[in-house]
Amino acid sequence: MNVKRMRTRHHRSNGSNGASRQLNGQIPMNRNHVFDSHGPDVRVRGTAQQLFEKYLQLGRDATGSGDRVAAEAYFQHAEHYFRILNAMAQAAQQSQQERAERQASRQQRVASNAAEYEEDEQPAAEGEAAASEPKDLSTEPQPELSEG
């Protein structure tokens, strides 16, 4: 067997355990997700919020120095990370809303099950109470006893 083929078959994974395949290639993001950004002439690493602020500052600095082209490039990078921040905020809000809906439906099911349980217990409790009290047999039909 080809040694090269064997090496490629046993390559090391990136530790995702197939998570990227489950998310259709999308990386799940939260506010602490760290990005490696390759800007126009600078490489920056940080969260979306940090990169947004950094590129805004770089754009302001470039504007102050009179380099409109570099400023525009930095502002475009800042806008990109601003959009990422908005997308993460929307995803978090949607997730929170879904969580609240699941919680409400769970509470509704619990209340429904409790009501059903109480309905089921009432007739049984009445039957148990009747069994524990002595019956008045004078109104019941009596078997005939034959002497013989």
C-alpha positions as CSV (number, residue, x, y, z in Angstrom):
1,M,0.0,0.0,0.0
2,N,1.1,3.5,-0.7
3,V,2.7,5.2,2.3
4,K,1.5,8.6,1.2
5,R,-2.1,7.3,1.1
6,M,-1.7,5.8,4.6
7,R,-0.6,9.2,6.0
8,T,-3.5,11.1,4.5
9,R,-6.0,8.5,5.8
10,H,-4.8,9.0,9.4
11,H,-4.5,12.7,9.5
12,R,-5.1,14.5,12.8
13,S,-8.4,16.2,13.2
14,N,-8.8,19.8,14.4
15,G,-10.6,18.6,17.6
16,S,-14.0,19.4,16.3
17,N,-15.2,15.8,16.3
18,G,-17.3,16.4,13.2
19,A,-19.1,19.4,14.6
20,S,-18.3,21.4,11.4
21,R,-20.1,18.8,9.3
22,Q,-23.2,18.9,11.6
23,L,-23.4,22.7,11.2
24,N,-23.0,22.6,7.4
25,G,-19.6,24.2,7.5
26,Q,-20.7,27.0,9.8
27,I,-18.6,27.7,12.9
28,P,-20.8,28.3,15.9
29,M,-20.0,31.7,17.2
30,N,-20.5,33.4,20.5
31,R,-19.2,36.7,21.8
32,N,-16.0,35.1,22.9
33,H,-15.1,33.6,19.6
34,V,-11.6,34.7,18.5
35,F,-11.0,35.7,14.9
36,D,-7.7,36.0,13.0
37,S,-8.1,39.0,10.8
38,H,-5.8,39.9,7.9
39,G,-6.5,43.6,7.3
40,P,-5.2,45.7,4.5
41,D,-1.7,46.0,6.0
42,V,-2.1,44.6,9.5
43,R,-2.9,41.2,11.1
44,V,-5.2,41.4,14.1
45,R,-6.5,38.8,16.4
46,G,-9.4,39.1,18.8
47,T,-13.1,38.9,19.3
48,A,-15.5,40.5,16.9
49,Q,-16.0,43.4,19.3
50,Q,-12.3,44.0,19.7
51,L,-11.7,43.8,15.9
52,F,-14.5,46.2,15.3
53,E,-13.1,48.7,17.7
54,K,-9.5,48.2,16.4
55,Y,-10.4,48.7,12.7
56,L,-12.5,51.8,13.6
57,Q,-9.5,53.2,15.4
58,L,-7.2,52.4,12.5
59,G,-9.7,54.0,10.1
60,R,-9.8,57.2,12.3
61,D,-6.0,57.3,12.4
62,A,-5.7,56.8,8.6
63,T,-8.3,59.6,8.1
64,G,-6.3,61.9,10.4
65,S,-3.1,61.2,8.5
66,G,-4.9,62.0,5.2
67,D,-4.8,58.4,3.8
68,R,-8.4,58.1,2.5
69,V,-7.9,54.8,0.7
70,A,-6.5,53.1,3.8
71,A,-9.2,54.6,6.0
72,E,-11.9,53.3,3.7
73,A,-10.4,49.8,3.8
74,Y,-10.2,49.9,7.6
75,F,-13.8,51.1,7.9
76,Q,-14.9,48.3,5.6
77,H,-13.2,45.8,7.8
78,A,-14.9,47.4,10.8
79,E,-18.3,47.2,9.1
80,H,-17.7,43.5,8.5
81,Y,-17.1,42.8,12.2
82,F,-20.0,45.1,13.1
83,R,-22.2,42.8,10.9
84,I,-20.9,39.7,12.6
85,L,-21.7,41.3,16.0
86,N,-25.3,42.0,14.9
87,A,-25.6,38.4,13.5
88,M,-24.4,37.0,16.8
89,A,-26.8,39.2,18.8
90,Q,-29.7,38.1,16.6
91,A,-28.7,34.4,17.0
92,A,-28.5,34.8,20.7
93,Q,-31.9,36.6,20.9
94,Q,-33.5,33.8,18.7
95,S,-31.9,31.2,20.9
96,Q,-33.2,32.9,24.0
97,Q,-36.7,33.1,22.5
98,E,-36.7,29.4,21.6
99,R,-35.5,28.5,25.0
100,A,-38.3,30.5,26.6
101,E,-40.9,28.9,24.3
102,R,-39.6,25.4,25.2
103,Q,-39.8,26.3,28.9
104,A,-43.3,27.6,28.5
105,S,-44.4,24.4,26.7
106,R,-42.7,22.3,29.3
107,Q,-44.5,24.1,32.1
108,Q,-47.8,23.7,30.2
109,R,-47.2,20.0,29.9
110,V,-46.4,19.7,33.6
111,A,-49.6,21.6,34.5
112,S,-51.6,19.4,32.1
113,N,-50.2,16.2,33.5
114,A,-50.8,17.4,37.1
115,A,-54.5,18.1,36.2
116,E,-54.9,14.7,34.6
117,Y,-53.3,13.1,37.6
118,E,-55.7,14.9,40.0
119,E,-58.6,13.8,37.9
120,D,-57.4,10.2,37.9
121,E,-56.9,10.2,41.7
122,Q,-60.3,11.6,42.6
123,P,-62.5,8.6,41.7
124,A,-59.9,6.2,43.2
125,A,-59.9,8.2,46.4
126,E,-63.7,8.0,46.5
127,G,-63.7,4.3,46.0
128,E,-61.0,3.8,48.7
129,A,-63.1,5.9,51.1
130,A,-66.2,3.8,50.3
131,A,-64.2,0.6,50.9
132,S,-62.9,1.7,54.2
133,E,-66.4,2.5,55.5
134,P,-68.6,-0.4,56.6
135,K,-71.5,-1.1,54.2
136,D,-75.0,-1.2,55.4
137,L,-76.1,-4.7,54.3
138,S,-79.8,-4.3,55.3
139,T,-80.6,-2.8,51.9
140,E,-78.7,-5.4,50.0
141,P,-80.5,-8.5,48.8
142,Q,-79.9,-11.4,51.1
143,P,-79.2,-15.0,49.9
144,E,-81.9,-17.5,50.7
145,L,-80.9,-20.1,53.2
146,S,-82.6,-23.4,52.9
147,E,-82.8,-25.6,55.9
148,G,-82.1,-29.0,55.1
